[in-house]
């Protein structure tokens, strides 16, 4: 009985470590890159590992530490290996009796996984599959920015790989599109590579990064942030000559000469495998729909990390992978009781969900028959993850994570089902590109036979302060 | 490279020039194929709608109609032999207004005049059975079952590879800057890579063909570049359509179509804008906006799909509606210009025609023994790609080592392209030979690695 993990980034590796710790006999982690670790491999700045490994290190050190821990835990890492097929023998949604049978008995749930590598094309029968394929930034073309197609236009992912993995130098002036956390990271990488960062530009009226990071970048590299500014055109035959930017308030356009332009943020999950496997997709996250156990619409197929919330920090992705591992272990019938008693290297976290997971696996029979309750958001909220409730199992870190597409705040989030107010959050500030957390305490009040749960920005500051009685 | 006296120099290594060169190369001739760009097929040939037309909608009786019909048949069989990806998806020409519906019988009759008899009308109900995702409001259609999609990159590359294999000297980055008539029946071409001497000249310079034509005393036409912007949608959109969806054409343009690509994507375009600069292949905000609006009407499901890339190509339109093809026996000069939008489909027909005319004009065409056409690396989605071929990977593990993940391009394919008879001059050339970096991530994952392989020429 093998559990196949697709993707050896923070989520996939953390899941593999936890699956082994919980007694799952065979864990195979496939990654198409030739080195394990995922995106942190080429994030040379520090700040990794805080919440999952309780120490702070650089991206590459974090990637190496996770990969080494996975190998020590007994997971099989298959690198340079692409998953080219995922046949969910039991397709369809929760509630399909065959699916429940498979999941509850923990046998032969997910079907087969096809692996392609220099070793050839292999088919592996899997008891369960975890998709941890991560996310990427929308490139210039997908943002429909017109103009020429010169060299020198890239995403942060490409930039970091060129600079940190390929040791390329970049001369000249660079413009960074975006002003969120990753944008400042791109600016740092550009400076490291020898380029002069002209500015960060954002269509928003404010930048969206954390103060410490922003100030650090501003002081060390004197990078200005041009707000309310949009890139409208890319110019240059062969090599980039510059970009045309517009003030979104006045419409005034000007040409900014530069040799490099980096499009940052605007994350999209790498969801190809999920879609090809026919999983139900969430229109907000654009990843597969997952319940609070991180199971997708195909029984036995789980999804974790930035595939279901693009993009959270690496440690959050890692905790998501660990959370999925608890429920996978329960679903495949591993000896979770014994494992829950151990503290292991990672521990089961404060939720204590490791031992709980076994009971939830059984409990799920009823939940599955009753179906899954979708969790939806309304603008200005863009998405919520997880986005389905099928049981009393709590979500990773006992909270739902959301994104807003606008600055808003202070505002309260309201959770309703069939018109019934389940909860009203504390006052929150909504910043595009930054996580918003919603504690999951209200989950117990969800009617699993009821309609969709809707999360909205409520009456906000207009709301009576007396609402504090139901505020979480 | 530039020494000696060539029998014929073909100026322009686009799809038409390479087709002429490989057709001439079937004869005992000393040939040079030159291009201003560092690679073959970099102009109109690389950025078009990638459709292998039947010519059903050409102007009956025109040279274009005849060469398109002939060229299309020739290219179909050539593609099969050379491993050029082609899919016979068929096309549906859809009428959205009563006026358009009323014009369908005329288009059908026109197709028959062009010798294309398989066209047939389709009622709206049948149309929606065939294309369930088609937007609402279609009134009827014509079915053209032989319209196909083709790889526009492999085609000129196959022609150039065949020509190179037959001894044609390929001279790239060689822009023709002038011409002088030699005393005893030869030309001396001045190029940016030195002088080239030859007896005959064939002008297949595409967007530059009017300029070259003037050097040879022509001047009967002027290129008026017509820009076409296109949007490529993610492969996950591919299931939305089965056929090429054509609009009812106007006098000016074939209009905005939606078509599958042989790489498994969906193409939307082109626009038709007259521009003045033959290098102006920039997309525009207005162009992309109008395409998206058209796409939403034709195939509403596209709105939900990610865009993989956008690009623009220039059609070598002229003030004339027909091809500008003529052979001047006195000047030992042939011109194949003004090939405005059907050059890919007609290329082998144009080549056959031009070579025949050159023979009549006095070029000695003695057939020589030729090998089979080259078999090109297969980069389509319909057949078996190296990463899917267990036997091939077993024989050479490099075909299992995927470097470009979105397009599933292996290290083996990149290595082969670098070592091919007509190797890429830059990353763009590598993209056109392998599809590397052409996928949805546009290089987020693989650009750095692919660039390193290119720079190193792929070491062992």
HADDOCK unambig.tbl for C-alpha pairs under 7 A between the chains (distance, minus, plus):
assign (segid A and resid 80 and name CA) (segid B and resid 401 and name CA) 6.45 0.50 0.50
assign (segid A and resid 116 and name CA) (segid B and resid 387 and name CA) 6.99 0.50 0.50
assign (segid A and resid 116 and name CA) (segid B and resid 400 and name CA) 6.13 0.50 0.50
assign (segid A and resid 117 and name CA) (segid B and resid 400 and name CA) 4.48 0.50 0.50
assign (segid A and resid 117 and name CA) (segid B and resid 401 and name CA) 5.41 0.50 0.50
assign (segid A and resid 118 and name CA) (segid B and resid 393 and name CA) 6.50 0.50 0.50
assign (segid A and resid 118 and name CA) (segid B and resid 397 and name CA) 4.26 0.50 0.50
assign (segid A and resid 118 and name CA) (segid B and resid 398 and name CA) 6.09 0.50 0.50
assign (segid A and resid 118 and name CA) (segid B and resid 399 and name CA) 6.85 0.50 0.50
assign (segid A and resid 118 and name CA) (segid B and resid 400 and name CA) 4.16 0.50 0.50
assign (segid A and resid 118 and name CA) (segid B and resid 401 and name CA) 5.14 0.50 0.50
assign (segid A and resid 119 and name CA) (segid B and resid 397 and name CA) 6.46 0.50 0.50
assign (segid A and resid 120 and name CA) (segid B and resid 390 and name CA) 5.58 0.50 0.50
assign (segid A and resid 120 and name CA) (segid B and resid 393 and name CA) 5.51 0.50 0.50
assign (segid A and resid 120 and name CA) (segid B and resid 394 and name CA) 6.01 0.50 0.50
assign (segid A and resid 120 and name CA) (segid B and resid 400 and name CA) 6.11 0.50 0.50
assign (segid A and resid 121 and name CA) (segid B and resid 390 and name CA) 5.59 0.50 0.50
assign (segid A and resid 136 and name CA) (segid B and resid 444 and name CA) 6.96 0.50 0.50
assign (segid A and resid 139 and name CA) (segid B and resid 441 and name CA) 6.51 0.50 0.50
assign (segid A and resid 139 and name CA) (segid B and resid 442 and name CA) 6.28 0.50 0.50
assign (segid A and resid 141 and name CA) (segid B and resid 307 and name CA) 6.80 0.50 0.50
assign (segid A and resid 141 and name CA) (segid B and resid 308 and name CA) 6.32 0.50 0.50
assign (segid A and resid 141 and name CA) (segid B and resid 309 and name CA) 4.80 0.50 0.50
assign (segid A and resid 141 and name CA) (segid B and resid 310 and name CA) 5.90 0.50 0.50
assign (segid A and resid 142 and name CA) (segid B and resid 306 and name CA) 6.45 0.50 0.50
assign (segid A and resid 142 and name CA) (segid B and resid 307 and name CA) 4.64 0.50 0.50
assign (segid A and resid 142 and name CA) (segid B and resid 308 and name CA) 5.66 0.50 0.50
assign (segid A and resid 142 and name CA) (segid B and resid 309 and name CA) 6.38 0.50 0.50
assign (segid A and resid 146 and name CA) (segid B and resid 282 and name CA) 7.00 0.50 0.50
assign (segid A and resid 146 and name CA) (segid B and resid 283 and name CA) 4.88 0.50 0.50
assign (segid A and resid 146 and name CA) (segid B and resid 284 and name CA) 4.97 0.50 0.50
assign (segid A and resid 146 and name CA) (segid B and resid 285 and name CA) 5.67 0.50 0.50
assign (segid A and resid 147 and name CA) (segid B and resid 282 and name CA) 4.40 0.50 0.50
assign (segid A and resid 147 and name CA) (segid B and resid 283 and name CA) 4.71 0.50 0.50
assign (segid A and resid 147 and name CA) (segid B and resid 284 and name CA) 5.93 0.50 0.50
assign (segid A and resid 148 and name CA) (segid B and resid 281 and name CA) 6.50 0.50 0.50
assign (segid A and resid 148 and name CA) (segid B and resid 282 and name CA) 4.28 0.50 0.50
assign (segid A and resid 148 and name CA) (segid B and resid 283 and name CA) 6.53 0.50 0.50
assign (segid A and resid 155 and name CA) (segid B and resid 444 and name CA) 5.95 0.50 0.50
assign (segid A and resid 157 and name CA) (segid B and resid 444 and name CA) 5.06 0.50 0.50
assign (segid A and resid 157 and name CA) (segid B and resid 445 and name CA) 6.71 0.50 0.50
assign (segid A and resid 158 and name CA) (segid B and resid 443 and name CA) 6.25 0.50 0.50
assign (segid A and resid 158 and name CA) (segid B and resid 444 and name CA) 4.58 0.50 0.50
assign (segid A and resid 158 and name CA) (segid B and resid 445 and name CA) 6.35 0.50 0.50
assign (segid A and resid 158 and name CA) (segid B and resid 447 and name CA) 6.32 0.50 0.50
assign (segid A and resid 158 and name CA) (segid B and resid 448 and name CA) 6.17 0.50 0.50
assign (segid A and resid 161 and name CA) (segid B and resid 448 and name CA) 5.87 0.50 0.50
assign (segid A and resid 162 and name CA) (segid B and resid 448 and name CA) 4.97 0.50 0.50
assign (segid A and resid 166 and name CA) (segid B and resid 448 and name CA) 6.78 0.50 0.50
